[in-house]
Amino acid sequence: MASVYAGFSGRPRPPGICAIRAHVFPKGCIWVADHKKAVRLREDRAIAVESGLQHYLKQIDEAPLLSAEEEKELGRAIQYAIEAQELFHQGRIPLAEREEAELKAIKARDRMILSNLRLVVNIAKNYLNRGMALADLIEEGNIGLLRGVEGYDPSMDTRFSTYASWWIKQAIKRALINAVQPVHIPAYMVAMIADWKKAQAELEHKLGRQPSLQEMAQHMNLSERKVRIIRRAVKAFNAPTQSGSADGSFGLSELLADQKTPSPEAAIFSNADAEVIQRLLSLIDDREATILKLRYGLDKQEPLTLKEIGAKVGLTRERVRQLEREALRKLRQAIDET
């Protein structure tokens, strides 16, 4: 089955939901092939895009929202399809049962995506006027939604929209970074650049002058070699972009997300919270602590799915889930006792 609602420009289109730059029909997508029609579209491009966007919004608005129980039921169907593959390879279930599980997972995945496309649009609107059109922002956000659907764990006491929002924002932020900068800077380096600027401001205030490379390295608890790499990235980060004005007056930092809006990580964890979490993690088994760090991105890395964690630590997906539950139970007990 052709997947998912990833894009508006050259990526697979689903039946019934297509790019905003296309004509949408109930049973599939009909793209403009006639030359005269294409010319008319170019002449009236603004109206066509606006009309297409309105049509897309109207269409996704028809999909009903899911209740919390429905989300968990669909999530379990998706997860069982993954487990069914392993069970089939182990000879524990027949081929027919595996295929049935995969079919149910496809339907469950499509339903979860259709019901949350409006969430993507709402989040994408917050990133307008930062170097990308709304259609492109929605496209990138839909890709993040796909990651959220695949990684959602229905056993956690969390609504899917809360979990998926992080993935959607991350996908949009990555796209903004890659779209407006002349030199590609990895997302993790962008976070380190922010740490550099914070450390530099603190040392300037303390010393009353520009800090040296050695002082920056000591303050950031990094090697001089790494600090030197970050400094080069800072220069590239602040370089004028090709998408700026003619005189190159727009820097990359002016085109990125508003720094007053906290990132998902900053919104969830303050520095004090992070210290508390590290203390709590020291109270449980090292393996359980490692799984929680990988699962929730506590080491400034992207959160991993249960399957990805299992491959990393050499355990099955189900065993990772059991260890995660046990670790969370221990943390709750430790919190209750304090």
N, C-alpha and C positions, 0 to 999 in steps of 0.2 A: 504494500500500500504506500502510495506516495506520501512522504512525510511533509510535514507539518508546516505550520504556518510561519515559516522562518522568514519569508522575505517578500520584498516588493520589487526586486531587481535581479532576475536571473537565477533565483534559487527555486527549489521544488515548490510548486503551489498545490494546495490541497483541493479536493473537490468541494465546491461551494464557497470557499473563501480564498480570494485571489488578491493579487497586488492591486494597490490603489491606482496604478497607472493602466489598468486593464478594465474591460467590461466584464462584469460578474454575472453569471447565470446560475440558476439553482443546481444544475447537474454538472457543472464544470466550468472551465475558463475558456473564453474565446478571445484570442489576442488580435489586435488590429494588424491585418495583413495587407489590406488594400492601400495602395499608394496615396490615393486622394484622401482617404480617411486619415492617414498618417500626417499628411500636409495640414489638414484642418486641425488636427490635434496640436501640432506644433504652433500653428497660428494662434490658437486659443488655449495655450498650455495651462495658464493659471486657472482658468475656469474648469478645465478638464481635471486637473489635480485636485482642486477643491471639491468638485462634484464626486470624484472617485473616493476621496477621503470620507466625505459625508456618507457615501454609499457603504463603504467599509464599516464605518462606525455604526450605521443603522443595522447592518447585517450581524455584526458581533453582539449588538445589543439584544438580539433575539434569543441568544443562548441563555438559558436559565442559570442562575447561581446555584452553587452546591451547598448543601448543609454540611456541618462538621462530620456527621456520620457517613454521608455520601462520599466525602473526601477520603475518609479512612477506608471505606469499602473499595473504592477505586484504587487507592494506593496499595492495598493488600493484593488486588488482582495483578497490578504491575509487578510487585515484588515476587509474587508466586511464580510468574512467568520466568523470571530470572532463576529462581530456585528450581523450577521444573527442568530447565536445561541441565543443571548439575545432576538432578535425580535421574534424568533419562540417560545421561552418560554413565552413571553408576549402575544402570540396569534396574532401577527401583520402580520406574513407571514406564508404561508403554508409550509408543510414539503418538498414538491418538490423544492421550491425555496431555502430552506436551504441546501438541498443536492446538488443542482446545484452550489450554492456558494462554498460549501466545495470542490467539484470536481475541480472547477476553481482555488481555492486556492492551492490545491495539485499540479496542473500543474504549477501554477505560482511559487510556492516554489521550485519545482524541477528545473525549468528553471533558477531561480536566483542563486541557488546553483551551478548548472552545469557551469554557465557562470562565476563564481567567484572562482572555485577551483584552477585556476592558481594563483590567488591572495594569497591563502593560501600557496601554494608552495613557492612563492617568499618571503613571510614573514618568513616561516619556515627555509629557507636557512640561514637567519641571525642569527639563534640560534644553528647552528651546533657546534660540539665540546664542548658542555656544559653538557654532561651526557646522552643525548638521541640520538638515531638514527634518520635520516631524516624521515624514514617511520613513526615513532612514533610521531615526531613533526607535520607532516602533519595530522596525525590522530587527534591529540589534536586540531590543528588549525581548522580542519573541524567542530569539535564540537562548537568552538567559532563562526564559520560562521553560524551555525544553529541558535545560539542565536541572531546573528545580523539580520538574515532574519526575525525572529519572532518579533524583536523589532523595525524594520525599519519603520519610519514614512515618507511616501512620500510627506506629506504636507510641510516638512522642505526643505529649499533650500540647500540640501546637497546630493552629490553623494553617492550611496550605498557603494562604495569601501572605502570612507573616514570613514563612520560610522562603517562598518564591520571590518576594520583594528583594531580598538580598541578591539573589542571582540576577534578577532583571537589572538592578542598579549597577551591579558589577559589569555586566555585558555592555550597558550603555556607556559607562565611564571608560571602559577599555576602548570602545569604538571612538569616543571623543578624543582620547589621547592619541590614538593612531591616526585619526583623520586630520588633526590640525598641526601636528608637529613634523618638521622636516626630517628629523632623526628619530628613529623608533627608540623609545625608552620603555623597558618592561614595567609592568604595573608595580612590582615589588620595589623597583628603583624609585618610582614616584613617591612611595611612602618613605624611603630613605632620604630623599631630597627634602621632604617635609621635616624629617628629624634633623637634618643638617641645618636648615634655616632656623629651627627652634633653638638648637644648640648654639649657633652663631649669635643669635640675639641675646641669649642668656650670658654668654661669655663677654660680648661687647658691653653689656650693662655692668657686669662684674669687674672687668679689667679696664674699661674706659678706652678701649682701642680694639682694632681688628685682631682676633685671635690667630695664632700661628697654626700650621698644619698639625704640629705635635700636640698642641693644646686641644685642638678639635678632636683628635684621635683619642686622647685621654678622657675627654669629657663624654664622648660617645661610646667609650669602651670598645673601640674598634682598632684594627691595625692601621698604620699610616698608609699602607698600600690601598686598603679599602676606602679610606677617607679621600685619598687622591683620586680614585675612580669616581666617587660620589661628586667631588668637586668638578670633574670634567662633565659629569652628567648635568650638574647645575647650570653650567655654561650653555650646554645644548638645550636645556629646558627653557632658559631665558632668551634663547636666540629668536629673532624675528622669524615668523613663519611665512611660507609662500602664499598662504591664504589670507594674509593680512592686507592692510592698505598699501597703496602704491609706494608710500615712503617708508614702509616697514615699521610703522609706529606701534603695531599691535604685537605684544609678546605672547608667548604661548600661555602664560599664566592668566592672561586676560580672557582667553577663550575657553578655559577649562571651567569645571563646576565651581559654583560659589563656595569659597572656603568657609563662609559663615554657616553653611549647611553641613552638619556633621555627617561623616561617612557611617555606614552601618556599624562598623567596628567601634567608632568613637561614640556612637549613640548608645551602644550596649555596654561597653566597658570604659570606665574612667581608669585613670592610673591606679587609684585606690582599689577599685574593684579588681583590677588585674592582680594586684599584690595579694588580695584576699583569696582569689582563685588559686594562685600558685601555692599559697599555704595549705589550702584544702587539698590540692592535688598531691601534696607531699604526704598526706595522711593515708592515701590508698596505694594499692599495688602499682609498681612501675608500669606494668603492661597495660593496666586499666587507665592509668594517667596518660600514657602515650596514645591510646585509642581516643580518649576524650580530646586531647590536643589536636589530633588529626581530624576528628569528626567536626569540631567546631572552630578550627583555624586559630587556636590559641597561641601558636608560635608565629604569628604574622604570615601564615600561609593560607591558601584557599582551603575551605572545608572540603573534605573528601567524602565520597559515598561509602556505604558499608562495603561494597564490592572492591573499591579502590583500596580501602584500608586493609581488607583481607589479603589482597595481593601484596601489599607492602609489608605486612607483619607475618605472612605465612599462615593465615587462619582462614576458615570458611566464613562466608558472609553471615551465616546464622550464629556462629560462635562469636563473631565480632559484635553482633547485636546483643547477645547475652551478656558479654563483658561490659558493653556500654550501659545496659540497664543496671547491672550490679554496681558499676562505678557511680552512677547517678544516685542509686539508693544509698550508698555509703556517704556520698556528699550531703544528701538531704539529712541523713542521720547526724553527721558531724555538725551541720548547721543548727539542727534542733538542740543539740547538746551544748552549744556555745551560748 
